[in-house]
């Protein structure tokens, strides 16, 4: 039996909301704080840009609760049901530091629950969320945060800069489009300008769907965070992690590649015995079970549709590792 409760708090004058899910009993329970991926992805890991509401964040929280963990998952201030009212107030304030502040505030709310064992808290991030839980761990190592994580789960972390990952994704998408190579050349011109500190300013010949992705990086609403994220790579700091960390990348992930991202991460963590790797064969970007061959998968099409389920090997790897890290 599991129990869910809505919680809320205020950060810099803006209301935030989340869900605590817990097993039966008074605890104290080990805990996990779940941090969603990029853009408008909400606490359940659903996005208004993708069909379905069967989000992996909610499913993971349920699995953790069934196995004796209490969890908190939360809507970032630029996601969830209040995003429209929040965005004008957040414009120009997005940064790595503001995301870290959101996570730190969420951890404060989590440990206020008397059922939580504050010495056994794991941070679990997906995709961009990996960057934020990693920053939390680095800040705690510098004694800038009062409540430490005892471990990290980095699910689908970028092992290259986000700009490089986006370039790979757009290259794969455009390779199958008539005239795709010419469009890709124009995309590279835009991203080169942005990398050099200029504006994306995508050429009019670039299709709207791609041009809008590029424009989102230098939209005034998203700055300065988008520029920080553009050059961010988990490989830059994974070797500095001073607590146990699990890096998990599914072989069916089309956004973060088990080889292209996994290998730089392995190399960066080679001297750090605290980092463990797992590459479940049939897990996609949001840890859902995917049996189709990679060539037949269209990114994001069925991430959250009804009937999709978490990949059992990914869940087993996460639960086994998390039990070990929080034992005792």
DAFENVEN-V319011 format. One line per field, one symbol per residue. burial: 1 if it has 24 or more other ideal C-beta (glycine too) atoms within 12 Angstrom, else 0. A space follows every 50 residues. Layout:
# DAFENVEN-V319011
burial=???
This chain:
# DAFENVEN-V319011
burial=01000010101001011111111000001111111111111111111001 01011111111111101111111111111101100100010011010111 11111111111010111101111111111111111111110000101111 11111111111111111111001100000000110111011001000001 01000110011011111110011111111111111111111111111111 11111111011101110110010111111101111111110000001011 0111000111101110111011001100
